[in-house]
Amino acid sequence: MFEPKPNAVSDVMKWLGESGIDQSHVKLSYVGDRLSLNLSVQEAALLLETTFYHHTHWKTGQEQIACQYYHVPESLAASIDYILAASPVPTHQQIPRQQVVLNDNVTAMAPLPLGCLTQTTLSCLRNLYKIPSDVLPHPNNSFGVFEPSYFSWLPEDLDQFFGHVQKNLVGHRPKVDAINGGYLQKNYTGPLWNQEPNLDFEYAMALTSPQEVTNVQVGSEHVGNLEDMLAAFDRYYCASVNPGDRKYPAFYPPGCNATACDCGSSVPPKVLSISWGWTEAGFTPNYLQRQCLEFLKLGLMGTTVVVSVSDHGTASDRGSFCIDDKTRNGTDGRFSPTYPSSCPWVTSVGGTQMLQRADPREPAATTNETAFRQFLPGKTGSSGGGHERMHTGKGPVGFINPVLYGNPDMLNDVVTGANQGCGVDQAFRATRGWDAVTGLGSPDYERMRQLFMSLP
């Protein structure tokens, strides 16, 4: 009476096989109406594009593994009545979750080059995000990377990197836009001074070559910060605006004022990358709001501002600061956001890591990434864009967040993983759609290119 329709079992088994599931882990019931899969939680989450949670009933203490929803291909929706997560601990009840079908046009990822689980190489990034290597730059396009005073790249480090991964860039250097006394500091060397700028320009130059990359180097040996950069981009920002509102913390003094700084001296790049961040709680709200409006101006002028979120989850200041933290070591208190990532007029970006399956075959998912929970040594920051639009006579895209949120399908949804910080082991979890740890997901260059080319 309840026998499945013809080919239902074989169709489901085919989907499991294409998703990288070892068929020795799949058993068919005696009457042929039910499949049992012996999978890890991680494998099941990848297969069903969901997040599983460990629930404990507040009254009975009974434990249950469950998810809010899961996803199956549209072509199998009529063949699968429900999917249950069988908890490894005794339970009296199991509740079917909501079933959501997927568009069959979504295809599995192509296999990534070897080593992508442990290394962030150019070939891994190009394959994962479909970044082409033959885009012709437009002469009116520009890409800048912000660096504050004292922090500089080293020529020998760039050449060593390029010698390994992109030999035609050996000897190439960023164009330096020196703002308010900005200079390439060489008196102090080492990871503290050079690691961040080295990573920024190594990957930015290699991924966008032959696009020229500009080093927006801000500040002399005294100080250099976002305030100085924004003043150089907008001469009106140099003027004193509500002096009582623009109070500087002791650790972040102004590097210039209306009479002694570069005011309106630099042209903002079409894409500006900022991989630095400061503890938002260290500034007054009015100061942050006024400075944040300058990023809004940049977006309206056609500049896309991309900012790194944080290296340390929900804590700031290298993972050591949380708001109202009595321990004073970043293990208690309220979450502490970083600035300028918290400004709504910039595009905030985080990081993911590749998710290793027990079975080495690729899963049939839009991405094989997961949110990472701990600090990873170094990070990459590179942004291209706008060449194709400019070659057709169109302008730069400027502030891109409305387009991203209006078209989330052009991004790869990251559905597993979590971040941590301030004493919380899983602060924000990745899930289907937007979430606070991976946002809308990771980029797909080709889908983004098609959409932005369709805009006026």
C-alpha positions in Angstrom: 0.0 0.0 0.0 2.8 2.4 0.9 5.4 1.2 -1.7 7.3 4.2 -3.2 6.7 5.1 -6.9 8.9 3.4 -9.5 12.5 4.8 -9.7 12.0 6.8 -6.4 14.7 4.8 -4.6 17.1 4.8 -7.5 16.6 8.5 -8.0 17.4 9.3 -4.4 20.3 6.9 -4.4 21.7 8.7 -7.5 21.4 12.0 -5.7 23.2 10.7 -2.7 26.0 9.3 -4.8 26.4 12.6 -6.7 26.5 14.4 -3.4 29.6 12.3 -2.3 27.7 10.0 0.1 29.3 6.5 0.4 26.5 4.1 -0.6 27.8 1.6 1.9 26.4 4.0 4.6 22.9 3.8 3.1 20.4 0.9 4.0 17.0 0.2 2.5 14.2 -1.0 4.7 12.7 -4.5 4.4 9.6 -3.2 2.6 11.5 -0.7 0.5 9.8 2.4 1.7 12.6 4.0 3.9 16.3 4.8 3.5 18.5 4.9 6.6 21.8 6.9 6.3 24.7 6.6 8.8 26.2 10.1 8.5 28.1 12.5 10.8 26.3 15.7 11.7 28.7 17.6 9.5 28.0 15.3 6.5 24.2 15.6 7.0 24.4 19.4 7.3 26.3 19.6 4.0 23.9 17.2 2.2 20.7 18.9 3.4 22.2 22.4 3.4 21.1 23.1 7.0 22.4 23.5 10.6 21.7 20.9 13.3 21.2 21.9 16.9 21.4 19.9 20.1 18.2 20.6 22.1 17.5 19.8 25.7 13.9 19.8 26.9 13.7 22.3 29.8 11.4 20.1 31.8 12.2 16.5 31.0 15.9 16.9 30.2 15.4 14.8 27.1 18.0 15.6 24.4 17.3 15.8 20.6 19.3 16.6 17.5 17.1 18.7 15.1 17.2 21.3 12.4 14.7 24.0 11.5 14.5 23.1 7.9 16.4 21.1 5.2 16.7 21.2 1.4 16.3 18.5 -1.3 16.4 18.8 -5.1 13.1 19.9 -6.7 13.1 16.8 -8.9 13.0 14.6 -5.7 10.4 16.6 -3.7 7.5 14.2 -4.7 9.6 11.1 -3.8 10.7 12.2 -0.3 7.9 12.5 2.3 10.1 13.6 5.2 13.6 13.3 6.7 14.2 12.6 10.4 17.4 13.1 12.3 17.9 10.1 14.5 19.4 11.2 17.8 22.2 9.1 19.3 20.5 9.6 22.7 17.2 8.1 23.7 14.1 10.2 23.0 10.4 9.8 23.1 9.5 11.9 20.0 11.0 12.9 16.7 9.4 15.8 14.8 9.7 16.0 11.0 11.3 19.3 9.9 10.1 21.6 7.1 11.1 20.5 3.7 12.3 23.1 1.2 13.0 22.2 -2.5 16.0 23.4 -4.4 16.1 24.6 -8.0 17.5 21.8 -10.1 19.6 24.4 -12.0 22.0 24.5 -9.0 24.9 22.3 -9.9 27.7 20.8 -7.9 31.0 22.6 -7.5 33.9 21.6 -9.7 36.7 19.9 -7.8 39.2 22.4 -6.3 42.9 22.1 -6.8 44.9 20.0 -4.4 45.9 21.6 -1.1 42.9 24.0 -0.8 41.9 22.5 2.5 45.2 23.7 4.1 46.4 26.6 2.0 45.0 29.8 0.5 46.5 29.8 -3.0 45.6 31.9 -6.0 44.4 28.8 -7.9 42.1 27.9 -4.9 40.6 31.4 -4.8 40.2 31.6 -8.6 38.5 28.2 -8.7 36.3 28.7 -5.6 35.0 32.1 -6.6 35.3 31.8 -10.4 37.7 34.7 -10.7 39.1 35.1 -14.3 42.7 35.9 -15.0 42.2 37.6 -18.3 40.1 40.7 -17.6 41.3 43.7 -19.5 41.6 46.7 -17.1 39.9 50.0 -18.0 42.1 53.1 -17.7 39.5 54.9 -15.6 39.2 52.1 -13.1 41.2 52.1 -9.9 41.8 49.9 -6.9 43.2 51.2 -3.6 44.3 49.5 -0.3 44.4 51.5 2.9 47.4 51.2 5.2 48.1 53.4 8.3 51.5 54.9 9.3 54.3 52.6 10.3 52.7 49.6 8.5 54.3 48.9 5.1 54.9 46.1 2.6 58.5 45.0 1.9 59.6 44.8 -1.7 61.6 41.6 -1.1 58.6 40.0 0.4 56.4 40.8 -2.5 59.0 39.4 -5.0 59.4 36.2 -3.0 55.6 35.7 -3.1 55.3 36.6 -6.8 58.3 34.4 -7.6 56.4 31.4 -6.3 52.9 32.1 -7.6 53.0 34.7 -10.4 56.4 35.3 -11.8 55.4 38.0 -14.2 54.7 40.3 -11.2 58.3 40.1 -9.8 59.6 43.7 -9.6 56.1 45.2 -9.8 55.1 47.6 -7.0 51.9 49.3 -5.9 51.4 52.9 -6.8 51.8 54.9 -3.6 49.3 57.7 -2.8 51.1 59.3 0.2 48.5 61.1 2.4 49.4 63.5 5.2 53.1 62.5 5.3 52.5 58.8 4.4 55.7 56.9 3.7 57.0 53.4 3.4 58.4 52.7 6.8 61.6 50.6 6.8 63.1 51.2 10.2 61.1 48.5 11.8 60.5 45.1 10.2 58.8 41.9 11.2 55.3 40.4 11.3 53.9 43.3 13.4 54.8 45.9 10.9 54.8 44.0 7.6 52.6 40.9 7.7 49.2 42.7 7.1 50.4 45.0 4.3 52.3 42.2 2.6 49.3 40.0 2.5 47.1 42.8 1.3 49.2 43.6 -1.7 50.4 40.2 -2.5 46.9 38.9 -3.1 45.4 42.1 -4.3 48.0 42.5 -7.0 48.0 38.9 -8.0 44.2 38.4 -8.2 43.6 41.7 -10.1 46.7 41.8 -12.4 47.2 43.6 -14.7 45.1 46.2 -12.9 47.4 48.7 -11.1 46.9 48.7 -7.3 47.3 51.8 -5.3 48.7 51.9 -1.8 46.7 54.5 0.1 49.5 55.1 2.7 48.2 57.5 5.4 50.2 59.3 8.0 53.8 60.2 8.9 55.9 58.8 11.7 53.5 60.5 14.1 50.0 59.1 13.2 47.8 58.1 10.3 44.3 56.9 10.4 40.9 56.9 8.6 40.3 60.5 9.6 43.3 61.7 7.6 42.3 59.5 4.6 38.7 60.8 4.5 40.0 64.4 4.8 42.2 63.9 1.8 39.3 62.5 -0.2 36.9 65.3 0.8 38.2 68.8 1.5 35.0 69.8 3.2 35.6 67.1 5.8 38.7 69.0 6.9 36.6 71.8 8.3 35.6 71.7 12.0 32.2 70.1 12.2 30.6 70.2 15.6 33.9 70.2 17.5 32.2 68.9 20.7 31.1 65.8 18.8 34.4 64.9 17.3 36.3 63.8 20.4 39.3 61.5 19.9 40.2 58.7 22.2 43.7 59.0 23.7 44.9 56.1 21.6 43.5 57.6 18.4 44.6 61.3 18.2 43.9 63.4 15.0 46.8 63.4 12.6 45.7 66.6 11.0 43.3 69.5 11.2 41.9 72.2 9.0 45.2 74.0 8.6 47.8 71.3 8.7 46.8 68.3 6.6 46.1 67.1 3.1 42.5 68.4 2.4 41.0 67.1 -0.9 44.4 66.2 -2.2 43.6 62.7 -3.4 41.1 61.2 -5.8 39.3 58.2 -4.2 39.8 54.9 -6.0 36.8 53.2 -7.5 37.3 50.3 -5.1 38.8 50.8 -1.7 39.9 47.9 0.5 40.3 48.4 4.3 41.6 45.4 6.2 42.0 47.3 9.5 39.5 47.8 12.3 39.2 49.5 15.6 37.0 48.8 18.7 33.8 50.7 18.0 33.2 51.3 21.8 36.3 53.4 21.9 34.6 56.3 20.0 31.7 58.6 20.7 28.5 57.9 18.7 28.5 61.3 17.0 32.1 60.9 15.9 31.3 57.5 14.4 28.2 58.8 12.7 30.0 61.8 11.1 32.8 59.7 9.8 30.4 57.0 8.6 28.6 59.6 6.5 31.9 60.1 4.6 31.8 56.5 3.5 28.2 57.1 2.4 29.6 60.0 0.3 32.2 57.8 -1.2 29.5 55.3 -2.2 27.5 58.0 -3.9 30.6 59.2 -5.7 31.1 55.7 -7.2 33.5 54.2 -4.7 32.9 50.7 -3.4 34.3 50.4 0.1 35.1 46.9 1.3 36.1 46.4 5.0 37.3 43.4 6.9 35.0 42.5 9.8 37.3 40.9 12.4 39.9 38.2 13.0 38.4 37.2 16.3 34.7 36.6 16.1 32.6 38.7 18.4 35.5 40.2 20.4 37.6 43.1 19.2 41.2 44.3 19.8 42.8 41.1 18.7 40.2 39.1 20.6 41.0 40.7 24.0 38.2 43.2 24.4 34.5 42.7 25.1 32.1 45.3 26.5 31.7 45.2 30.3 34.2 42.3 30.5 35.1 41.8 34.1 37.9 39.4 33.2 39.6 41.9 30.9 40.8 39.2 28.6 37.9 38.9 26.1 36.2 35.9 27.8 33.2 37.6 29.2 30.8 40.6 28.7 28.9 41.8 25.6 30.0 41.4 22.0 32.3 44.2 20.8 31.9 45.2 17.1 34.8 46.7 15.1 34.8 49.9 13.2 34.5 50.8 10.2 33.0 47.4 9.5 30.0 48.4 11.6 29.3 51.4 9.4 26.2 50.6 7.2 27.6 52.4 4.2 30.5 49.9 3.7 30.5 46.3 2.5 31.8 44.2 5.3 33.6 40.9 4.5 34.6 38.1 6.7 36.4 34.8 6.1 35.5 31.1 5.5 37.6 28.0 5.4 37.2 24.9 3.3 35.1 22.1 5.0 36.8 18.7 4.8 34.4 15.8 4.4 35.0 12.3 5.6 34.4 11.3 2.0 36.8 13.2 -0.4 34.2 13.5 -3.2 32.7 17.0 -3.6 29.1 17.5 -2.2 26.4 18.8 -4.5 26.2 22.2 -2.9 26.8 25.7 -4.0 29.9 26.0 -1.9 32.1 23.8 0.3 32.9 26.5 2.7 32.2 26.9 6.4 32.4 29.8 8.8 35.7 29.6 10.8 35.6 29.7 14.5 39.2 30.7 15.5 41.8 33.2 14.4 43.7 32.1 11.3 47.2 33.6 10.8 46.8 36.3 8.2 43.9 37.0 5.8 43.5 38.0 2.3 42.0 41.2 1.1 41.5 41.8 -2.6 38.8 43.5 -4.7 38.5 44.0 -8.4 35.6 45.3 -10.4 34.0 47.5 -12.9 36.2 46.8 -15.9 33.6 45.2 -18.0 31.0 48.0 -17.2 33.4 50.7 -18.1 34.4 49.1 -21.4 30.7 49.3 -22.4 30.5 53.0 -21.3 28.8 52.4 -18.0 30.0 53.9 -14.7 31.3 52.3 -11.5 28.9 50.6 -9.1 29.7 52.5 -5.9 27.8 51.3 -2.8 26.8 47.7 -3.7 24.9 46.5 -0.7 21.4 47.2 -2.0 22.2 45.1 -5.1 23.6 42.3 -3.0 20.7 42.1 -0.6 18.2 42.4 -3.5 19.9 39.5 -5.4 21.3 37.1 -2.8 21.2 34.2 -5.3 24.3 35.5 -7.0 26.3 34.6 -3.9 27.3 31.2 -2.5 25.2 30.6 0.6 27.4 29.3 3.5 25.2 27.1 5.7 27.6 25.5 8.3 29.9 26.7 11.0 29.8 29.4 13.7 32.0 32.1 15.2 32.9 32.6 18.9 34.1 35.2 21.3 33.4 36.9 24.7 33.0 33.6 26.4 30.4 32.2 23.9 31.5 29.1 22.1 29.0 29.5 19.3 28.0 33.1 19.1 26.4 33.2 15.7 25.7 30.2 13.5 25.6 29.9 9.8 22.3 28.9 8.3 20.3 29.1 5.1 20.1 32.6 3.7 21.5 35.6 5.5 23.1 35.0 8.9 25.2 37.2 11.2 28.4 35.2 10.8 28.6 34.7 7.0 26.2 37.4 5.8 24.8 36.6 2.4 27.6 34.2 1.6 30.8 34.1 -0.6 31.1 35.7 -4.0 30.7 34.1 -7.4 32.4 36.4 -9.9 30.5 35.2 -13.0 27.1 35.5 -11.4 28.0 38.9 -10.0 29.4 40.1 -13.4 26.2 39.1 -15.2 24.0 41.0 -12.8 26.1 44.2 -12.6 26.4 44.2 -16.4 22.6 44.2 -16.6 22.4 47.3 -14.5 22.3 50.8 -16.1 
